[in-house]
C-alpha cells in the first residue's frame, strides 16, 4: 500500500484495523510505503528505509531508532 494514511487521521483509521484482521486470518504480509513514522512504527514488524532506490536501513521493529529513521523522511 502506498501511504494508506494520506488524507485521514492514522490513529483513527478503522480501515487499517480491518486490514490487520485480514492479514492475521489469512497469514498475509502487507507492504506499506508510509511517511508518517509514528503510524509506520505502530503497525510494522520490520522497517526498511529506501533512499535513491537502495535499502539503507533494515531493522526489526524492536530495534528501530526513530531519530535515525526520521532523518530520511521528507515530511
N, CA, C, O and CB atoms as a CASP TS submission, in Angstrom:
PFRMAT TS
TARGET T0000
AUTHOR 0000-0000-0000
METHOD Language model
MODEL 1
PARENT N/A
ATOM      1  N   UNK     1       0.832  -1.165   0.000  1.00  0.00           N
ATOM      2  CA  UNK     1       0.000   0.000   0.000  1.00  0.00           C
ATOM      3  C   UNK     1       0.884   1.237   0.000  1.00  0.00           C
ATOM      4  O   UNK     1       1.904   1.291   0.687  1.00  0.00           O
ATOM      5  CB  UNK     1      -0.951  -0.007   1.200  1.00  0.00           C
ATOM      6  N   UNK     2       0.488   2.199  -0.759  1.00  0.00           N
ATOM      7  CA  UNK     2       1.251   3.433  -0.854  1.00  0.00           C
ATOM      8  C   UNK     2       0.568   4.506  -0.011  1.00  0.00           C
ATOM      9  O   UNK     2      -0.501   4.999  -0.372  1.00  0.00           O
ATOM     10  CB  UNK     2       1.389   3.891  -2.332  1.00  0.00           C
ATOM     11  N   UNK     3       1.175   4.857   1.088  1.00  0.00           N
ATOM     12  CA  UNK     3       0.697   5.878   2.018  1.00  0.00           C
ATOM     13  C   UNK     3      -0.800   5.743   2.316  1.00  0.00           C
ATOM     14  O   UNK     3      -1.584   6.615   1.941  1.00  0.00           O
ATOM     15  CB  UNK     3       0.985   7.259   1.457  1.00  0.00           C
ATOM     16  N   UNK     4      -1.197   4.668   2.981  1.00  0.00           N
ATOM     17  CA  UNK     4      -2.620   4.430   3.250  1.00  0.00           C
ATOM     18  C   UNK     4      -3.244   5.438   4.201  1.00  0.00           C
ATOM     19  O   UNK     4      -4.469   5.492   4.314  1.00  0.00           O
ATOM     20  CB  UNK     4      -2.801   3.059   3.811  1.00  0.00           C
ATOM     21  N   UNK     5      -2.434   6.241   4.892  1.00  0.00           N
ATOM     22  CA  UNK     5      -2.994   7.225   5.824  1.00  0.00           C
ATOM     23  C   UNK     5      -3.207   8.588   5.178  1.00  0.00           C
ATOM     24  O   UNK     5      -3.723   9.498   5.828  1.00  0.00           O
ATOM     25  CB  UNK     5      -2.087   7.374   7.025  1.00  0.00           C
ATOM     26  N   UNK     6      -2.822   8.750   3.915  1.00  0.00           N
ATOM     27  CA  UNK     6      -2.938  10.062   3.283  1.00  0.00           C
ATOM     28  C   UNK     6      -4.387  10.544   3.313  1.00  0.00           C
ATOM     29  O   UNK     6      -5.295   9.866   2.832  1.00  0.00           O
ATOM     30  CB  UNK     6      -2.420  10.011   1.831  1.00  0.00           C
ATOM     31  N   UNK     7      -4.579  11.722   3.885  1.00  0.00           N
ATOM     32  CA  UNK     7      -5.905  12.321   3.937  1.00  0.00           C
ATOM     33  C   UNK     7      -6.780  11.858   5.085  1.00  0.00           C
ATOM     34  O   UNK     7      -7.923  12.302   5.196  1.00  0.00           O
ATOM     35  CB  UNK     7      -6.599  12.050   2.683  1.00  0.00           C
ATOM     36  N   UNK     8      -6.282  10.986   5.940  1.00  0.00           N
ATOM     37  CA  UNK     8      -7.064  10.538   7.100  1.00  0.00           C
ATOM     38  C   UNK     8      -6.199  10.606   8.345  1.00  0.00           C
ATOM     39  O   UNK     8      -4.974  10.696   8.260  1.00  0.00           O
ATOM     40  CB  UNK     8      -7.604   9.094   6.890  1.00  0.00           C
ATOM     41  N   UNK     9      -6.833  10.564   9.478  1.00  0.00           N
ATOM     42  CA  UNK     9      -6.111  10.520  10.737  1.00  0.00           C
ATOM     43  C   UNK     9      -5.629   9.094  10.957  1.00  0.00           C
ATOM     44  O   UNK     9      -6.454   8.197  11.130  1.00  0.00           O
ATOM     45  CB  UNK     9      -7.003  11.005  11.922  1.00  0.00           C
ATOM     46  N   UNK    10      -4.310   8.852  10.956  1.00  0.00           N
ATOM     47  CA  UNK    10      -3.793   7.484  11.029  1.00  0.00           C
ATOM     48  C   UNK    10      -4.281   6.695  12.238  1.00  0.00           C
ATOM     49  O   UNK    10      -4.643   5.528  12.094  1.00  0.00           O
ATOM     50  CB  UNK    10      -2.306   7.519  11.043  1.00  0.00           C
ATOM     51  N   UNK    11      -4.301   7.287  13.403  1.00  0.00           N
ATOM     52  CA  UNK    11      -4.649   6.541  14.606  1.00  0.00           C
ATOM     53  C   UNK    11      -6.138   6.222  14.703  1.00  0.00           C
ATOM     54  O   UNK    11      -6.536   5.344  15.469  1.00  0.00           O
ATOM     55  CB  UNK    11      -4.224   7.314  15.820  1.00  0.00           C
ATOM     56  N   UNK    12      -6.960   6.927  13.934  1.00  0.00           N
ATOM     57  CA  UNK    12      -8.395   6.671  13.992  1.00  0.00           C
ATOM     58  C   UNK    12      -8.872   5.832  12.816  1.00  0.00           C
ATOM     59  O   UNK    12     -10.076   5.704  12.592  1.00  0.00           O
ATOM     60  CB  UNK    12      -9.156   7.977  14.030  1.00  0.00           C
ATOM     61  N   UNK    13      -7.957   5.274  12.082  1.00  0.00           N
ATOM     62  CA  UNK    13      -8.324   4.539  10.880  1.00  0.00           C
ATOM     63  C   UNK    13      -8.861   3.153  11.201  1.00  0.00           C
ATOM     64  O   UNK    13      -8.098   2.248  11.538  1.00  0.00           O
ATOM     65  CB  UNK    13      -7.135   4.426   9.958  1.00  0.00           C
ATOM     66  N   UNK    14     -10.153   2.993  11.099  1.00  0.00           N
ATOM     67  CA  UNK    14     -10.767   1.669  11.287  1.00  0.00           C
ATOM     68  C   UNK    14     -10.406   0.739  10.142  1.00  0.00           C
ATOM     69  O   UNK    14     -10.321  -0.478  10.307  1.00  0.00           O
ATOM     70  CB  UNK    14     -12.295   1.790  11.401  1.00  0.00           C
ATOM     71  N   UNK    15     -10.195   1.341   8.974  1.00  0.00           N
ATOM     72  CA  UNK    15      -9.840   0.528   7.814  1.00  0.00           C
ATOM     73  C   UNK    15      -8.545  -0.223   8.048  1.00  0.00           C
ATOM     74  O   UNK    15      -8.412  -1.380   7.648  1.00  0.00           O
ATOM     75  CB  UNK    15      -9.720   1.397   6.570  1.00  0.00           C
ATOM     76  N   UNK    16      -7.573   0.438   8.704  1.00  0.00           N
ATOM     77  CA  UNK    16      -6.303  -0.247   8.937  1.00  0.00           C
ATOM     78  C   UNK    16      -6.508  -1.451   9.841  1.00  0.00           C
ATOM     79  O   UNK    16      -5.919  -2.504   9.597  1.00  0.00           O
ATOM     80  CB  UNK    16      -5.275   0.712   9.555  1.00  0.00           C
ATOM     81  N   UNK    17      -7.312  -1.327  10.858  1.00  0.00           N
ATOM     82  CA  UNK    17      -7.567  -2.454  11.767  1.00  0.00           C
ATOM     83  C   UNK    17      -8.207  -3.616  11.013  1.00  0.00           C
ATOM     84  O   UNK    17      -7.925  -4.778  11.306  1.00  0.00           O
ATOM     85  CB  UNK    17      -8.477  -2.014  12.940  1.00  0.00           C
ATOM     86  N   UNK    18      -9.057  -3.312  10.056  1.00  0.00           N
ATOM     87  CA  UNK    18      -9.665  -4.370   9.243  1.00  0.00           C
ATOM     88  C   UNK    18      -8.593  -5.075   8.417  1.00  0.00           C
ATOM     89  O   UNK    18      -8.635  -6.295   8.253  1.00  0.00           O
ATOM     90  CB  UNK    18     -10.764  -3.789   8.317  1.00  0.00           C
ATOM     91  N   UNK    19      -7.639  -4.315   7.901  1.00  0.00           N
ATOM     92  CA  UNK    19      -6.541  -4.925   7.132  1.00  0.00           C
ATOM     93  C   UNK    19      -5.694  -5.828   8.021  1.00  0.00           C
ATOM     94  O   UNK    19      -5.252  -6.894   7.592  1.00  0.00           O
ATOM     95  CB  UNK    19      -5.655  -3.836   6.491  1.00  0.00           C
ATOM     96  N   UNK    20      -5.471  -5.403   9.244  1.00  0.00           N
ATOM     97  CA  UNK    20      -4.704  -6.236  10.180  1.00  0.00           C
ATOM     98  C   UNK    20      -5.424  -7.554  10.440  1.00  0.00           C
ATOM     99  O   UNK    20      -4.798  -8.613  10.490  1.00  0.00           O
ATOM    100  CB  UNK    20      -4.472  -5.486  11.512  1.00  0.00           C
ATOM    101  N   UNK    21      -6.734  -7.484  10.602  1.00  0.00           N
ATOM    102  CA  UNK    21      -7.507  -8.701  10.852  1.00  0.00           C
ATOM    103  C   UNK    21      -7.422  -9.643   9.651  1.00  0.00           C
ATOM    104  O   UNK    21      -7.220 -10.846   9.818  1.00  0.00           O
ATOM    105  CB  UNK    21      -8.980  -8.354  11.158  1.00  0.00           C
ATOM    106  N   UNK    22      -7.573  -9.107   8.456  1.00  0.00           N
ATOM    107  CA  UNK    22      -7.464  -9.925   7.242  1.00  0.00           C
ATOM    108  C   UNK    22      -6.064 -10.527   7.149  1.00  0.00           C
ATOM    109  O   UNK    22      -5.913 -11.710   6.843  1.00  0.00           O
ATOM    110  CB  UNK    22      -7.779  -9.079   5.973  1.00  0.00           C
ATOM    111  N   UNK    23      -5.038  -9.713   7.413  1.00  0.00           N
ATOM    112  CA  UNK    23      -3.646 -10.194   7.389  1.00  0.00           C
ATOM    113  C   UNK    23      -3.475 -11.385   8.324  1.00  0.00           C
ATOM    114  O   UNK    23      -2.912 -12.411   7.941  1.00  0.00           O
ATOM    115  CB  UNK    23      -2.668  -9.063   7.787  1.00  0.00           C
ATOM    116  N   UNK    24      -3.964 -11.239   9.550  1.00  0.00           N
ATOM    117  CA  UNK    24      -3.799 -12.294  10.543  1.00  0.00           C
ATOM    118  C   UNK    24      -4.593 -13.547  10.198  1.00  0.00           C
ATOM    119  O   UNK    24      -4.094 -14.664  10.337  1.00  0.00           O
ATOM    120  CB  UNK    24      -4.213 -11.789  11.901  1.00  0.00           C
ATOM    121  N   UNK    25      -5.822 -13.361   9.752  1.00  0.00           N
ATOM    122  CA  UNK    25      -6.677 -14.508   9.431  1.00  0.00           C
ATOM    123  C   UNK    25      -6.162 -15.293   8.231  1.00  0.00           C
ATOM    124  O   UNK    25      -6.302 -16.515   8.182  1.00  0.00           O
ATOM    125  CB  UNK    25      -8.096 -14.040   9.163  1.00  0.00           C
ATOM    126  N   UNK    26      -5.567 -14.599   7.264  1.00  0.00           N
ATOM    127  CA  UNK    26      -5.126 -15.261   6.036  1.00  0.00           C
ATOM    128  C   UNK    26      -3.629 -15.507   5.977  1.00  0.00           C
ATOM    129  O   UNK    26      -3.137 -16.097   5.015  1.00  0.00           O
ATOM    130  CB  UNK    26      -5.530 -14.448   4.856  1.00  0.00           C
ATOM    131  N   UNK    27      -2.894 -15.063   6.998  1.00  0.00           N
ATOM    132  CA  UNK    27      -1.455 -15.266   7.019  1.00  0.00           C
ATOM    133  C   UNK    27      -0.717 -14.506   5.937  1.00  0.00           C
ATOM    134  O   UNK    27       0.250 -15.015   5.371  1.00  0.00           O
ATOM    135  CB  UNK    27      -1.155 -16.710   6.891  1.00  0.00           C
ATOM    136  N   UNK    28      -1.161 -13.289   5.641  1.00  0.00           N
ATOM    137  CA  UNK    28      -0.572 -12.487   4.578  1.00  0.00           C
ATOM    138  C   UNK    28       0.485 -11.528   5.114  1.00  0.00           C
ATOM    139  O   UNK    28       0.506 -11.205   6.301  1.00  0.00           O
ATOM    140  CB  UNK    28      -1.654 -11.712   3.849  1.00  0.00           C
ATOM    141  N   UNK    29       1.342 -11.089   4.236  1.00  0.00           N
ATOM    142  CA  UNK    29       2.255  -9.991   4.525  1.00  0.00           C
ATOM    143  C   UNK    29       1.690  -8.747   3.854  1.00  0.00           C
ATOM    144  O   UNK    29       1.097  -8.825   2.778  1.00  0.00           O
ATOM    145  CB  UNK    29       3.718 -10.301   4.027  1.00  0.00           C
ATOM    146  N   UNK    30       1.874  -7.618   4.488  1.00  0.00           N
ATOM    147  CA  UNK    30       1.433  -6.357   3.909  1.00  0.00           C
ATOM    148  C   UNK    30       2.642  -5.442   3.838  1.00  0.00           C
ATOM    149  O   UNK    30       3.329  -5.225   4.836  1.00  0.00           O
ATOM    150  CB  UNK    30       0.273  -5.709   4.741  1.00  0.00           C
ATOM    151  N   UNK    31       2.897  -4.908   2.650  1.00  0.00           N
ATOM    152  CA  UNK    31       3.988  -3.969   2.449  1.00  0.00           C
ATOM    153  C   UNK    31       3.368  -2.582   2.363  1.00  0.00           C
ATOM    154  O   UNK    31       2.460  -2.344   1.566  1.00  0.00           O
ATOM    155  CB  UNK    31       4.829  -4.314   1.160  1.00  0.00           C
ATOM    156  N   UNK    32       3.868  -1.669   3.191  1.00  0.00           N
ATOM    157  CA  UNK    32       3.312  -0.321   3.269  1.00  0.00           C
ATOM    158  C   UNK    32       4.414   0.697   3.029  1.00  0.00           C
ATOM    159  O   UNK    32       5.483   0.622   3.635  1.00  0.00           O
ATOM    160  CB  UNK    32       2.634  -0.078   4.641  1.00  0.00           C
ATOM    161  N   UNK    33       4.151   1.644   2.145  1.00  0.00           N
ATOM    162  CA  UNK    33       5.018   2.793   1.942  1.00  0.00           C
ATOM    163  C   UNK    33       4.371   3.942   2.707  1.00  0.00           C
ATOM    164  O   UNK    33       3.245   4.334   2.401  1.00  0.00           O
ATOM    165  CB  UNK    33       5.211   3.134   0.400  1.00  0.00           C
ATOM    166  N   UNK    34       5.074   4.482   3.697  1.00  0.00           N
ATOM    167  CA  UNK    34       4.449   5.452   4.594  1.00  0.00           C
ATOM    168  C   UNK    34       5.458   6.474   5.072  1.00  0.00           C
ATOM    169  O   UNK    34       6.596   6.126   5.390  1.00  0.00           O
ATOM    170  CB  UNK    34       3.812   4.749   5.788  1.00  0.00           C
ATOM    171  N   UNK    35       5.046   7.753   5.127  1.00  0.00           N
ATOM    172  CA  UNK    35       5.914   8.804   5.639  1.00  0.00           C
ATOM    173  C   UNK    35       5.551   9.227   7.060  1.00  0.00           C
ATOM    174  O   UNK    35       6.319   9.948   7.696  1.00  0.00           O
ATOM    175  CB  UNK    35       5.860   9.998   4.727  1.00  0.00           C
ATOM    176  N   UNK    36       4.412   8.800   7.563  1.00  0.00           N
ATOM    177  CA  UNK    36       4.034   9.112   8.945  1.00  0.00           C
ATOM    178  C   UNK    36       4.711   8.062   9.820  1.00  0.00           C
ATOM    179  O   UNK    36       4.208   6.951   9.986  1.00  0.00           O
ATOM    180  CB  UNK    36       2.448   9.120   9.149  1.00  0.00           C
ATOM    181  N   UNK    37       5.857   8.434  10.371  1.00  0.00           N
ATOM    182  CA  UNK    37       6.684   7.478  11.095  1.00  0.00           C
ATOM    183  C   UNK    37       5.958   6.857  12.279  1.00  0.00           C
ATOM    184  O   UNK    37       6.078   5.652  12.503  1.00  0.00           O
ATOM    185  CB  UNK    37       7.944   8.147  11.570  1.00  0.00           C
ATOM    186  N   UNK    38       5.215   7.638  13.036  1.00  0.00           N
ATOM    187  CA  UNK    38       4.516   7.089  14.203  1.00  0.00           C
ATOM    188  C   UNK    38       3.549   5.987  13.790  1.00  0.00           C
ATOM    189  O   UNK    38       3.444   4.967  14.472  1.00  0.00           O
ATOM    190  CB  UNK    38       3.759   8.200  14.949  1.00  0.00           C
ATOM    191  N   UNK    39       2.840   6.182  12.677  1.00  0.00           N
ATOM    192  CA  UNK    39       1.923   5.156  12.183  1.00  0.00           C
ATOM    193  C   UNK    39       2.692   3.921  11.731  1.00  0.00           C
ATOM    194  O   UNK    39       2.329   2.792  12.064  1.00  0.00           O
ATOM    195  CB  UNK    39       1.072   5.705  11.027  1.00  0.00           C
ATOM    196  N   UNK    40       3.749   4.147  10.974  1.00  0.00           N
ATOM    197  CA  UNK    40       4.551   3.025  10.483  1.00  0.00           C
ATOM    198  C   UNK    40       5.081   2.189  11.649  1.00  0.00           C
ATOM    199  O   UNK    40       5.063   0.959  11.596  1.00  0.00           O
ATOM    200  CB  UNK    40       5.721   3.536   9.618  1.00  0.00           C
ATOM    201  N   UNK    41       5.547   2.858  12.691  1.00  0.00           N
ATOM    202  CA  UNK    41       6.088   2.124  13.840  1.00  0.00           C
ATOM    203  C   UNK    41       4.994   1.418  14.630  1.00  0.00           C
ATOM    204  O   UNK    41       5.253   0.397  15.269  1.00  0.00           O
ATOM    205  CB  UNK    41       6.853   3.070  14.756  1.00  0.00           C
ATOM    206  N   UNK    42       3.775   1.951  14.595  1.00  0.00           N
ATOM    207  CA  UNK    42       2.648   1.290  15.274  1.00  0.00           C
ATOM    208  C   UNK    42       2.277  -0.029  14.606  1.00  0.00           C
ATOM    209  O   UNK    42       1.858  -0.970  15.281  1.00  0.00           O
ATOM    210  CB  UNK    42       1.429   2.214  15.299  1.00  0.00           C
ATOM    211  N   UNK    43       2.427  -0.105  13.297  1.00  0.00           N
ATOM    212  CA  UNK    43       1.924  -1.275  12.574  1.00  0.00           C
ATOM    213  C   UNK    43       3.001  -2.247  12.118  1.00  0.00           C
ATOM    214  O   UNK    43       2.702  -3.390  11.773  1.00  0.00           O
ATOM    215  CB  UNK    43       1.155  -0.827  11.390  1.00  0.00           C
ATOM    216  N   UNK    44       4.244  -1.804  12.116  1.00  0.00           N
ATOM    217  CA  UNK    44       5.298  -2.599  11.473  1.00  0.00           C
ATOM    218  C   UNK    44       5.865  -3.694  12.356  1.00  0.00           C
ATOM    219  O   UNK    44       5.973  -3.542  13.573  1.00  0.00           O
ATOM    220  CB  UNK    44       6.409  -1.703  11.040  1.00  0.00           C
ATOM    221  N   UNK    45       6.220  -4.787  11.729  1.00  0.00           N
ATOM    222  CA  UNK    45       7.052  -5.813  12.356  1.00  0.00           C
ATOM    223  C   UNK    45       8.510  -5.544  11.994  1.00  0.00           C
ATOM    224  O   UNK    45       9.432  -5.874  12.740  1.00  0.00           O
ATOM    225  CB  UNK    45       6.618  -7.249  11.907  1.00  0.00           C
ATOM    226  N   UNK    46       8.684  -4.936  10.826  1.00  0.00           N
ATOM    227  CA  UNK    46      10.015  -4.672  10.277  1.00  0.00           C
ATOM    228  C   UNK    46       9.967  -3.341   9.535  1.00  0.00           C
ATOM    229  O   UNK    46       8.968  -3.021   8.891  1.00  0.00           O
ATOM    230  CB  UNK    46      10.485  -5.833   9.326  1.00  0.00           C
ATOM    231  N   UNK    47      11.042  -2.571   9.627  1.00  0.00           N
ATOM    232  CA  UNK    47      11.098  -1.259   8.984  1.00  0.00           C
ATOM    233  C   UNK    47      12.276  -1.228   8.028  1.00  0.00           C
ATOM    234  O   UNK    47      13.417  -1.482   8.415  1.00  0.00           O
ATOM    235  CB  UNK    47      11.213  -0.120  10.036  1.00  0.00           C
ATOM    236  N   UNK    48      11.985  -0.915   6.780  1.00  0.00           N
ATOM    237  CA  UNK    48      13.036  -0.734   5.783  1.00  0.00           C
ATOM    238  C   UNK    48      12.955   0.695   5.273  1.00  0.00           C
ATOM    239  O   UNK    48      11.866   1.226   5.055  1.00  0.00           O
ATOM    240  CB  UNK    48      12.902  -1.762   4.609  1.00  0.00           C
ATOM    241  N   UNK    49      14.105   1.306   5.088  1.00  0.00           N
ATOM    242  CA  UNK    49      14.173   2.648   4.526  1.00  0.00           C
ATOM    243  C   UNK    49      14.897   2.546   3.193  1.00  0.00           C
ATOM    244  O   UNK    49      15.987   1.981   3.099  1.00  0.00           O
ATOM    245  CB  UNK    49      14.896   3.649   5.497  1.00  0.00           C
ATOM    246  N   UNK    50      14.272   3.103   2.169  1.00  0.00           N
ATOM    247  CA  UNK    50      14.858   3.094   0.836  1.00  0.00           C
ATOM    248  C   UNK    50      15.220   4.526   0.465  1.00  0.00           C
ATOM    249  O   UNK    50      14.397   5.435   0.565  1.00  0.00           O
ATOM    250  CB  UNK    50      13.880   2.469  -0.213  1.00  0.00           C
ATOM    251  N   UNK    51      16.449   4.708   0.041  1.00  0.00           N
ATOM    252  CA  UNK    51      16.899   6.016  -0.418  1.00  0.00           C
ATOM    253  C   UNK    51      17.591   5.834  -1.759  1.00  0.00           C
ATOM    254  O   UNK    51      18.502   5.019  -1.899  1.00  0.00           O
ATOM    255  CB  UNK    51      17.852   6.689   0.620  1.00  0.00           C
ATOM    256  N   UNK    52      17.149   6.597  -2.732  1.00  0.00           N
ATOM    257  CA  UNK    52      17.710   6.509  -4.091  1.00  0.00           C
ATOM    258  C   UNK    52      17.713   5.071  -4.613  1.00  0.00           C
ATOM    259  O   UNK    52      18.660   4.637  -5.269  1.00  0.00           O
ATOM    260  CB  UNK    52      19.140   7.068  -4.110  1.00  0.00           C
ATOM    261  N   UNK    53      16.650   4.351  -4.312  1.00  0.00           N
ATOM    262  CA  UNK    53      16.494   3.003  -4.835  1.00  0.00           C
ATOM    263  C   UNK    53      17.238   1.911  -4.089  1.00  0.00           C
ATOM    264  O   UNK    53      17.198   0.751  -4.499  1.00  0.00           O
ATOM    265  CB  UNK    53      16.922   2.987  -6.219  1.00  0.00           C
ATOM    266  N   UNK    54      17.915   2.256  -3.003  1.00  0.00           N
ATOM    267  CA  UNK    54      18.657   1.260  -2.223  1.00  0.00           C
ATOM    268  C   UNK    54      18.160   1.206  -0.785  1.00  0.00           C
ATOM    269  O   UNK    54      17.807   2.230  -0.199  1.00  0.00           O
ATOM    270  CB  UNK    54      20.159   1.570  -2.244  1.00  0.00           C
ATOM    271  N   UNK    55      18.135   0.011  -0.229  1.00  0.00           N
ATOM    272  CA  UNK    55      17.755  -0.146   1.179  1.00  0.00           C
ATOM    273  C   UNK    55      18.925   0.322   2.036  1.00  0.00           C
ATOM    274  O   UNK    55      20.020  -0.238   1.978  1.00  0.00           O
ATOM    275  CB  UNK    55      17.368  -1.639   1.513  1.00  0.00           C
ATOM    276  N   UNK    56      18.672   1.359   2.832  1.00  0.00           N
ATOM    277  CA  UNK    56      19.726   1.922   3.677  1.00  0.00           C
ATOM    278  C   UNK    56      19.524   1.587   5.148  1.00  0.00           C
ATOM    279  O   UNK    56      20.444   1.741   5.951  1.00  0.00           O
ATOM    280  CB  UNK    56      19.786   3.427   3.502  1.00  0.00           C
ATOM    281  N   UNK    57      18.330   1.131   5.507  1.00  0.00           N
ATOM    282  CA  UNK    57      18.045   0.660   6.866  1.00  0.00           C
ATOM    283  C   UNK    57      17.139  -0.552   6.750  1.00  0.00           C
ATOM    284  O   UNK    57      16.248  -0.592   5.902  1.00  0.00           O
ATOM    285  CB  UNK    57      17.382   1.784   7.748  1.00  0.00           C
ATOM    286  N   UNK    58      17.366  -1.527   7.594  1.00  0.00           N
ATOM    287  CA  UNK    58      16.532  -2.726   7.648  1.00  0.00           C
ATOM    288  C   UNK    58      16.581  -3.205   9.088  1.00  0.00           C
ATOM    289  O   UNK    58      17.537  -3.858   9.506  1.00  0.00           O
ATOM    290  CB  UNK    58      17.022  -3.851   6.634  1.00  0.00           C
ATOM    291  N   UNK    59      15.532  -2.870   9.847  1.00  0.00           N
ATOM    292  CA  UNK    59      15.521  -3.165  11.283  1.00  0.00           C
ATOM    293  C   UNK    59      14.228  -3.854  11.701  1.00  0.00           C
ATOM    294  O   UNK    59      13.153  -3.549  11.184  1.00  0.00           O
ATOM    295  CB  UNK    59      15.710  -1.881  12.090  1.00  0.00           C
ATOM    296  N   UNK    60      14.342  -4.777  12.633  1.00  0.00           N
ATOM    297  CA  UNK    60      13.157  -5.310  13.293  1.00  0.00           C
ATOM    298  C   UNK    60      12.561  -4.169  14.111  1.00  0.00           C
ATOM    299  O   UNK    60      13.293  -3.296  14.579  1.00  0.00           O
ATOM    300  CB  UNK    60      13.498  -6.565  14.199  1.00  0.00           C
ATOM    301  N   UNK    61      11.261  -4.166  14.286  1.00  0.00           N
ATOM    302  CA  UNK    61      10.579  -3.079  14.993  1.00  0.00           C
ATOM    303  C   UNK    61      11.233  -2.795  16.347  1.00  0.00           C
ATOM    304  O   UNK    61      11.403  -1.632  16.714  1.00  0.00           O
ATOM    305  CB  UNK    61       9.098  -3.422  15.189  1.00  0.00           C
ATOM    306  N   UNK    62      11.593  -3.814  17.075  1.00  0.00           N
ATOM    307  CA  UNK    62      12.165  -3.632  18.409  1.00  0.00           C
ATOM    308  C   UNK    62      13.501  -2.896  18.370  1.00  0.00           C
ATOM    309  O   UNK    62      13.902  -2.290  19.364  1.00  0.00           O
ATOM    310  CB  UNK    62      12.345  -4.978  19.084  1.00  0.00           C
ATOM    311  N   UNK    63      14.191  -2.942  17.238  1.00  0.00           N
ATOM    312  CA  UNK    63      15.497  -2.319  17.145  1.00  0.00           C
ATOM    313  C   UNK    63      15.517  -0.987  16.416  1.00  0.00           C
ATOM    314  O   UNK    63      16.590  -0.454  16.135  1.00  0.00           O
ATOM    315  CB  UNK    63      16.420  -3.240  16.480  1.00  0.00           C
ATOM    316  N   UNK    64      14.355  -0.445  16.107  1.00  0.00           N
ATOM    317  CA  UNK    64      14.281   0.791  15.326  1.00  0.00           C
ATOM    318  C   UNK    64      14.686   1.986  16.184  1.00  0.00           C
ATOM    319  O   UNK    64      14.221   2.151  17.312  1.00  0.00           O
ATOM    320  CB  UNK    64      12.858   0.994  14.761  1.00  0.00           C
ATOM    321  N   UNK    65      15.556   2.806  15.626  1.00  0.00           N
ATOM    322  CA  UNK    65      15.928   4.089  16.225  1.00  0.00           C
ATOM    323  C   UNK    65      15.161   5.160  15.451  1.00  0.00           C
ATOM    324  O   UNK    65      15.558   5.547  14.352  1.00  0.00           O
ATOM    325  CB  UNK    65      17.507   4.339  16.177  1.00  0.00           C
ATOM    326  N   UNK    66      14.067   5.631  16.029  1.00  0.00           N
ATOM    327  CA  UNK    66      13.185   6.571  15.333  1.00  0.00           C
ATOM    328  C   UNK    66      13.924   7.834  14.909  1.00  0.00           C
ATOM    329  O   UNK    66      13.636   8.381  13.845  1.00  0.00           O
ATOM    330  CB  UNK    66      12.005   6.940  16.220  1.00  0.00           C
ATOM    331  N   UNK    67      14.864   8.306  15.711  1.00  0.00           N
ATOM    332  CA  UNK    67      15.612   9.506  15.355  1.00  0.00           C
ATOM    333  C   UNK    67      16.420   9.284  14.080  1.00  0.00           C
ATOM    334  O   UNK    67      16.500  10.176  13.236  1.00  0.00           O
ATOM    335  CB  UNK    67      16.539   9.920  16.503  1.00  0.00           C
ATOM    336  N   UNK    68      17.009   8.120  13.934  1.00  0.00           N
ATOM    337  CA  UNK    68      17.772   7.812  12.732  1.00  0.00           C
ATOM    338  C   UNK    68      16.857   7.688  11.514  1.00  0.00           C
ATOM    339  O   UNK    68      17.190   8.170  10.432  1.00  0.00           O
ATOM    340  CB  UNK    68      18.568   6.522  12.928  1.00  0.00           C
ATOM    341  N   UNK    69      15.715   7.047  11.693  1.00  0.00           N
ATOM    342  CA  UNK    69      14.770   6.881  10.577  1.00  0.00           C
ATOM    343  C   UNK    69      14.232   8.249  10.146  1.00  0.00           C
ATOM    344  O   UNK    69      14.073   8.504   8.952  1.00  0.00           O
ATOM    345  CB  UNK    69      13.593   5.937  10.982  1.00  0.00           C
ATOM    346  N   UNK    70      13.956   9.115  11.099  1.00  0.00           N
ATOM    347  CA  UNK    70      13.402  10.439  10.801  1.00  0.00           C
ATOM    348  C   UNK    70      14.294  11.249   9.872  1.00  0.00           C
ATOM    349  O   UNK    70      13.794  12.080   9.114  1.00  0.00           O
ATOM    350  CB  UNK    70      13.181  11.208  12.082  1.00  0.00           C
ATOM    351  N   UNK    71      15.582  11.029   9.914  1.00  0.00           N
ATOM    352  CA  UNK    71      16.497  11.759   9.061  1.00  0.00           C
ATOM    353  C   UNK    71      16.234  11.533   7.573  1.00  0.00           C
ATOM    354  O   UNK    71      16.589  12.365   6.738  1.00  0.00           O
ATOM    355  CB  UNK    71      17.905  11.372   9.390  1.00  0.00           C
ATOM    356  N   UNK    72      15.610  10.399   7.250  1.00  0.00           N
ATOM    357  CA  UNK    72      15.340  10.068   5.855  1.00  0.00           C
ATOM    358  C   UNK    72      13.998  10.601   5.340  1.00  0.00           C
ATOM    359  O   UNK    72      13.744  10.600   4.135  1.00  0.00           O
ATOM    360  CB  UNK    72      15.379   8.583   5.682  1.00  0.00           C
ATOM    361  N   UNK    73      13.152  11.051   6.253  1.00  0.00           N
ATOM    362  CA  UNK    73      11.813  11.480   5.857  1.00  0.00           C
ATOM    363  C   UNK    73      11.818  12.911   5.360  1.00  0.00           C
ATOM    364  O   UNK    73      12.528  13.765   5.892  1.00  0.00           O
ATOM    365  CB  UNK    73      10.842  11.337   7.018  1.00  0.00           C
ATOM    366  N   UNK    74      11.026  13.161   4.345  1.00  0.00           N
ATOM    367  CA  UNK    74      10.968  14.494   3.756  1.00  0.00           C
ATOM    368  C   UNK    74       9.642  15.178   4.068  1.00  0.00           C
ATOM    369  O   UNK    74       9.139  15.963   3.264  1.00  0.00           O
ATOM    370  CB  UNK    74      11.175  14.415   2.246  1.00  0.00           C
ATOM    371  N   UNK    75       9.093  14.889   5.200  1.00  0.00           N
ATOM    372  CA  UNK    75       7.799  15.456   5.576  1.00  0.00           C
ATOM    373  C   UNK    75       7.999  16.770   6.281  1.00  0.00           C
ATOM    374  O   UNK    75       7.027  17.411   6.680  1.00  0.00           O
ATOM    375  CB  UNK    75       7.009  14.491   6.466  1.00  0.00           C
TER
END
